[in-house]
Amino acid sequence: MEWVEPTLLVLGVAVGVGAFVQSSIGFGTAVVAAPFVVVLRPDLMPVALLVCTFVLPMVQLSSGPREIAWRPLGWALAARLVGTPLGVLLVASTSADAIALTVGILILITVAASVVAVDIQLTPRTAMAAGAISGVSGTAASIGGPFLALALQHETPVRLRSTLAVFFLGGTAMGLLGLALAGEVSGEQLRAGVLWLPFIVLGHLVASPVRARLPAAVVRRWVLTFCAVASVSVITRTLL
């Protein structure tokens, strides 16, 4: 019997918490889990997390209500297709520390934008800008959802979550394909991603009843605080 590395199980818990957050607000798997992965197993980035961010949307779309903003989604996916090669180039040409630093900075930007509540209107231009940025960051650091979420912030929660789920499906497929063609996908990364899938499903299942009992503002506040602390620790570790 082959024993599973304890570190991978710890990271699975972080992925499960991220899945809980994403199933609640539309994004969050990579935002929550990436700081732990880049500290404990940076060699698994970004592919292992991309496997998770590809599967969770399928679970979300198959088990809940669906209402998709198709036109903004099309603009965002078209722009993400353009940005994805640059993300692949970053993975192929930069070190694990550089990717870790990118993850930390992206999470801080996400937290700051959420706290300030930047009022971005949904237009073809903002959807395409979000898609292009996500093409780079989602491929290089597995974090692509927050930018489109900001553009969709005035949509209903169901419409926001559903649209982001389809965006993750298409965008993550682009990223994984691009990384595979560039030779940046390893069997170990894929195995880790598959190992974390039960945690993904569990986080999604727990989200529904817990979401109904906890005030959304409280959950949001704790998540943002947690992410900010985690990202600062990642940035500090990388620079020291």
N, C-alpha and C positions, 0 to 999 in steps of 0.2 A: 504493500500500500504506500503510495507516494504522499508525503505530508505537504500541506500547503504552507507556504512561507507566512509566518504570523503578520509580517508587515503588510502583505497583500490583504489579509483579513481586516486589519485596522483601516486600511485605505478603502476597503469595501464598505465599512460603516460610514466613512466620510462621503462616499458616493451615494449611499442610501439616504443620508441626510440631505444631500444636494437634490436627489430625486424628489424627496418630500417637498423641498422648497419649490422646485420647478413645477411640480404638480399643483402647487398652491397658487403661484403667481405667474407662471408661464416660462420662466427661465431660472437657472440657479445651480444645476448639477455641476458644471465646471467651475462656476464662481466659488462654490463652497469647497469642492473637492480638490481643485487644482493646487492650492497652496500646500496641501498635505502631500500630494503626489510629487511636486517639484522638490520638496524637502527630503522625503523618505525614499522615493524611487524616481529620480528625474529621467532615467533612461526609458521610462514607460510613456513619457510625454511625446507628442500629444495623442498618439494613436489609441492607447487604452481608453482614454476618456472619450475620444471620438466614437468608439464602438458603443459606449453607453449612451452618448447623446444622439446616436442613430436609433437605438432600440427604444428608448423611453418614449419618444413621440409616437411610435407605433402603438405602444401600450395606451398612451393617452387618447389617441384618436379612436381606438377600438373599444374603449371602456367608458367614454363620456360624451357629452353633447358636443356637436361640431357646428361651428359657424365661422366660415373663413372669408377673409377680405382678399379676394382673388387678384384684383388689379394691383394693389400695393405689393402683394406677395410676388406677383410676376416681375414687377420692377426690381424688387429687392433680390430675387434669385438671379435675374439677368446680370445685375451688378456684381453679385457674389461670384458668379462664374468668371468675371473679369479679374476680380481681386484674388481668387484662389491661387493662381500660379505664383504670385508674389509671396503668399504664405508658405507655399511649398519651398520656394527659394530660401526663405528665412530659416526653415527647419534644416535644410540641407547645408546651409553655409554658416550657421551660428552654433555656439556651444549650448550645453544644457543650462549653464548659469545665465546666459543671455535670454534664453526662453523663460527661465524662472523670473528674471527681472521684468520681462515683458508681462508675464502673468500678474505679478504684484502691482505693476503700474496700471494695467487694465482694470483690475478689481478696484483700485482706489478711484479711478475715473468713474467707474460704474456707481460706486457708493456716493461719490460727490454729486454726480448727476441726479441720483435718486433723492438725496437730501435737499438739494437746491430746488428740485422739481422743475427742471428746465421745461418751459412750455414750447414744445416742438409740434408744429402742425403736420398732419399727414398729407404730403403732396408727392407727386412722382419724384421730385428732386430729393426730398428727405428720405424717401424709401430707398432710392438708388444709392444715396450716400451711406445709409445704414448697411445696405447689402454689400457695398464695396469694402467698407471697413471690416465687416464681418468675414468677408472672404479672406482677408489677411489674418485677422486676429483669431478667427474661428479655426483656421487651418494650422496656424503656427502655435497657438496656445489653447485651443479648444474652447475659447470664450468668444462667442459671436452673438448671443441672444440679447444682451442688454441694449445694444445700439438700436436694433429694430423695435425692441420693447418701448424705448423712449418715443419713437416715431408713432407707435400704436397706442400711446398712453391714454388717449381719449376714447378708445374703443371699449366696448363692454368686456368684462373679464373673460367670458366664454369666447368671444371673438378674438381677443388678444391671445389667449392660450392656444386656441385652435390654429390660428394663423402662424404663430411661432412654432408650433409642432410641425406643421408642413414645411416651414422654412428650414427647421433643423434637419428634417428628413432629406430634403434636396441638397441643402448646403453641406451637410456632413458627408453625404455620398460623394459630392464633388471633391471635398478635402481628402477623403480616404483614397479615392481613385488617383488623385494627383500625387499624393504621398507614395502610393504603391508604384506608380509609373516612375517615380524618382528614386525608387529603391530605399525608401525611408520607413518601410513597414516591416517589423520583425515578428517572428512567431511568438516570442515572449510577450510582446506588447498585445498581440491579439488574444493570447491565452489569459492575460490579466484582465482584459476587457470583458471576455466571456465569463471569467470567474466572478466579476462584479455584477453581472446581470441579475442574479437573485436579489441582491441588495437594492437594485433599481426597482424591481417589481414590488418589493416590500415597502420601500419608501413611498411609492405611488399609492399602494393600498392603504397605508397609514394616513396619508394626507387628507383623504376625504372626511372621515369622522373627526379627526383632530381639527381640521380647518373649520368645521362647523361650530366647534366649541371655543376656539381661541379667537379673540379680537384680532382682526387683520393688522391693525396698527401696531399691536404689541409684537406679533410675529415679525413684522417688517422691521421694527426697531432693533430687535435682537439679532436678526439676520445681518442687517447692515453693520451693527457693531462688531459682530463676530467676523465678518468678512474684512472689515477695516483692520482689525487687530492681526488677522492672519496675513493679510497682504503686506502690512508693515514688517512683520516678522520675516517674511520671505525676502523682501527688499533688503532688509538689514543683513540677513544671512548671506545674501549674494554679494553685497558690497564689502563685507568684512574679509 
